[in-house]
């Protein structure tokens, strides 16, 4: 009898995906069996068994490893035999679970979640999941400043320093992109609303034609404008055409717009499957609540969030929240933006550090971004400034200097959009 009970218990065991795979609501990039987020499916299997599916696999494993602050979602597979599914946390101090099956890791420790499946006919069957909550992983190691790249949560490599093209005309964008690629940049940022995707595309093609770079070595980012959210597929195809590219390395939604941004994001998810986009992300989502609103409604976790970030507005709260998703922060206005750069350039602390390294204030700020774990995309139409902004890989800020830079944070944004 004891053997039979043990066998039955094993048949009720949990499954866990050991590597990144799309498992429904959220695409998990979870090395070593850590779930930062995901969706697990409850399914009846035979008269007296419950399976918990992760993707299409069903690997017997009793324990989920979750990072503190992360979430896992249970859902019920379509099964006419199932009447209801209930969830109950046995250790609410460490893990909470909602009626709909959203599991939240609250505190490091070990807990169990009991799952009961009531059938329309016959007895209810139960299983349990053991959840080990661990400290959130420090993903700062994903930044490799020797190579000048960062590993995104989908495994793609992205350059950490790029050229921005906000306010540039098509001609200016063409020249700036060409100069940047010639000087060593490999990341280019544009947007449909900038009106210069055509110029950006010409600058890229010019550099390719001259043998400076190959397409595969360039990382191109563009953004879908809010007016296009109801016609996402058309917007994606339009950007591809204007840029003159077969695929876009990263497309992001330009602004939060709750009425239809989920619809637009799903269009980008579809484009990823079609090979038109390699990675997708967001811009201008400034609260954890707003970010989670979208993430909880889509499948693929944003690889990147692009927000206003600079020494006076360091986005610390959002960056801390993003850790659970492996989402990287990218800074627009990394130098403060037009009309505000001199405020930062003339800051006493920044000037002092710049003098110590025989660098400009702009170079110190950009180096701070990279060491702080921010991708930076300073914009310029000035050939000399573009070159200067890239010359930041030959020095390093000390721990004390990084602390001094961190102390400059005033949570002060310069833009109101």
N, C-alpha and C positions, 0 to 999 in steps of 0.2 A: 504493500500500500504506500509506504514512504517513497519507494522508487517511482511509483505512478504519480505521486504528488510532485516530486522533483521534476519528472518529465513534463508534467502539465505546466509547471512553473516556467520551465525553459521555453515551452511553446508559446508562452505569453510574453516572452522577453522583448525588449526594446530593440529597434534598429537605429543605427546611426551612420550617417554618411561620413566617411573618413577623409574625403577630399572635396574640393569645390565642385558643385553641380547644381543646376537649377532645380529647386525642389518646390516649385509652386509660387508662393508669394514673393519670396526673396531669393536671389541668387547668392548662394553661400560660397565665400572664399575662406574655407576653414581648415587650415593646415593642422595636422596633429589631432584631428577630431574635435576641435573647438568650434562650437556654433556661435557666431556673432549674431546671427539672425537666421530665420529659416521657417519652413513650413513642413510639418510632419502630418501624414494622413492616417487616420484611424480606419481600419477595415476589418470586417468580420472574415474569418478564415476557418471554415468548417463550423460545426455545431458548438464547440466549446473553446474557440480560440479567437484572440484578437491580435491582429497584426498592426504594427505601426510602420508605415512605409516612408522612406526618405528617397525621393526621386523614384526611380523604377527598381531600386535595389531594396533588399530586405535582409540586411546583415544583422544577425543576432548579436545584440550588445545591450547590456542593461543600463549603461551610464551615458548620459549626455554631459559633455563639458561645455559650460557657458561662461562667457565673460561677464563680470559684474556690470549691470546696466543694460545688458543685451536682452533680446526677446526671441522667443520661438513660438510659432503658431501651430496649434493642432487644428485639423479640420477633418470632417467626416467624408469618406469616399461615398459616392452615390451607390446606395445599396437599399433596395426595397425592403429588405428584412430588418433594417435598423429603424427603431422608433426614436431613440434619443441617445445622446452621449453626454455624460457629466464628468466634470473634472474637479479634483479636490487636492489642494496642497496639504501635505502632512507636516510641513515645516515652514510656516508663513514668514518666519524671521529671515529666511534665506531666499525663498521663492514664493511668488504669488501667481495665481492662475485665475483668469476671468471665466465667466460662464461660457463664453464663446471659445475658450481654449488658448488665450494669449498668456504665455508664461513669461514672467519678468524676473530676471536674476537680481535680487536686492542686495545681498550681502555674501561675502565669501564663506563657503561652508557647503554641507551636503544636505540635500532634501529629497523627498519623494513626492511624486504626483500620482494620485490614484485616478484611473480612468475606468469608468463603468459604461458599458454599451448595453442598452436595453433593446431587446428585440421585440418585434411585433408579436411573435409567437415564441414560446419557450422561456427559459430562465435568462436573466441578465448575466453577462460575463464581464470579468474585470481583469485588468492588468495594472502594472505600475511602472513608472519611469523614475530612475534614480538620477538626480541632477547634481553635478558637482560644479559649484560656482567658484570661478577663479578670478584673480585680478585681471583687469583689462590689459591686454598686451600693448606694450610700448612699440608702436610701429615707426618710430622715428628712424629706425635702422633702414627703412625702405628707401630713404634718401641716400644716394651715393654721390657725394660731391666730387669724387675723383673722376667719375664718369659723367657727372652732370645730369643724372637721371633719377627718377623715382619709380618704384614699382607700384602700380595701381592695384586696387583690390580685385581686378579681373586678370591680373598677371601681366598686363601690358606695361611696357617701359615708356615713360614720358620725360622729355627734357624738363629741367627745373627752372630754366631761365629762357624767356622768349621775348619776342617783339610784339607790342600791342599796336593797334591801328585805329583806335578811337579818334574821331574827328578828322581823320586824314581823307583827302580826296583820292580818287582812283589813281591819279598820277603819283601823288605822294606815297600812297600805299605801295604801289609797284616799286618805287625806288627804295623805300624803307625796307621792304621785304628782301629785295635783291641785296642791298648793302648788308643787312643782318645775316643772310645766308652766307655771303662772302666772308663775313667776319667770324663765322663759327656758330651762330645761332642755328637751332634746329626746330624751335617751337615758334609757331606763328598763330596769333590770335586775331580774329575778326568777328563780324556779326552781320546778319542781314540788314539790320537797322542802320548800320554804319554807312551803307551804300557803297562800299568799296571792295566787295568780294571779287569783282571782276579784276580790279587792279592788283589785289593780292594774288590772284591766280596768274596774272601776267608776270608778276615778280618771281613767282615760283618757277614758271616755265622758262623764264629768262636765265635763271641760275642753273636749271637743269640743262638747257641748251648749251650753256658755256662749260658744262662739265664740272661745275662747282659742287653739285650734290646730285643724288639720285632720289627719286620720289620716295622710296622706302626708308630713306634716312630723315625725312621731314615729318614733323608732327603738326598737323593743321587742325585748329579749333575754330568752329564758328558757332553762332547762337541762333536759336529760333525765336523770332519776335512774338510778343503776346497776341498781336492781331492775327497771327497764323496758327494759333493753337487748335482751332477747329478744323484746320486743313493741314495737319502735320506732315502727311506723306508728300503733298504738293510742295510744302516748304522745304523739305529735305531735298527733293529732286531739284528744286529751284537753286538751292545753294550749291549743289553738285555741279549744275550747269554753269552757274556764274563763276565758280572757282575753276572750272575746267578739269575736274578731278573725277576719278572712278570711285573713290571712297573718301570719306572724311574721318580723320583719326578720332576726333572728339566733337560731339555736338551737345550743347547744353541749352536748357530753357533759360531765356534771358531774365525773366522775373517770375516771382510767385504770382499765381492768378488762380485762386481756388475753384472758380467756376468751371475751368476747363484745362488746367495744366496737367491733370492726370491723363486726360485724353491725348494731349500732345506727347506726353512722356511715353505712353503706350505705342504711339506711332513710331517713336525713336526705337523702342524695344523691337518692334517689327523690322525696322531698318537694320538693326544689328544682325538679326537672323538672316537677312537678305544680303549681308556683306557691304551694305552702303555706308554703315557707320561701324567703327571699331569699338568705341567707348561712348558712354553718355553720362551726363551730369546735370547740375543745376547752377543757377546764379541768382544772387539776391534773395536768399532765404535766410532771414536773420534770427529766427528763434527755433529752438529745438522742437517746439510744438508744430510749427509750420513745416519744418523739414520732415518730421515723423508722419505728419498728415499725408504727405505724398508717398513716402517710402512704404507705409503700411497699405497703400492701395495699388502698388505696382509689383513687378516681378524682380527686376534687376536693380540692385543697390547702386545709387549714383557713385561713380568712380571719383567724382570731384565736385567741390562746391566753390564757386568763384564769387567772393564777396569783397567789398571794400576793406582792405587790411593794410595797415601801415603802423609805424611806431606809436602813433597817438590813438590808434584803434586796432588793437592786436587780435581781436576776434577770439579771445581766450575761451569764453564760454562755449561758443559754437565748436571750436576745435576739440575741446574736451568731449563734447557730445558726439562728434564725428568718429572718435576713436573706436567705438563699438562697431562701426560699420566699415572701418578701414578706408573711409572716404578722406581724400586729401584736400586741404585748403589751398586755393589759388587766389592770389591777390590782384585785384584791379585797383588802380591808384596806388601802386606799391611805393611811390615816391610822394604821395599826397595829392597828385592830380594837378592839372593846369590851374594856376592861380593860388596853389597852396604849397608848392614845392619849396619855396623859400622859407616857409615856416619851419619845415623840417631841416632844410640845408643849414639854416642858421641856428638851430638848436645847439646850446653850449656843449651838451654831452656828446652829440653826434660830431660836432666840429673837433672836439678834443680827441675823440677816438680816430677820426680821419687823419688828424695831424700825426698821431702816433704811428700810423701805418703808411704815411705818405700817400694817402688816397683821398679822393673827393668824398664829400658827404653822401652823394648819390651812390657811390660804390660801397660805402659802409652800410647804408640802409639796405641795399640789395643783398649784400653778403649776410646781413642779419636775417633777412627773410629766409634765405636758404638754410642757414644754421638753425633757424627756429622752426623749420619744417613747412615753409610756405613756398609754393611755386610763384614766381614773380614774372609779370609781363609788362615792363615799362614801355610806354609808347613814346615815339619820337619820329620827327621827320628830318632831324639834324644828323647828318652823316657822322660827325665827330662824336656826338653824344651816344649814338648807337654803338659805336666802337668802344667808347669809355664804359658804358654800362655792362659790357660783356667781360671786361677785364677785372673780374672779381674772384677768379679761381687760383690766384697766386698769393693769397693771404688768408688768414683765419682770425676771427675775433676770439679773444680769450674768454674763459668762463666768467671772469669779472666784468668784462666788457659786455657780454651777453646779458648779464644781470643788470647792468646799467641801462642797457637798451630796453630791457623788460620793464624797468621802473618808469619808463617814459609813458606808459599806457595811461591814457585819460578817458578811454572809451568814447573818444570824440570822432564822429564821422564828419567828413567835409562835404559829402554829397547828401541829397535828400531823396534819392531815388534808389 
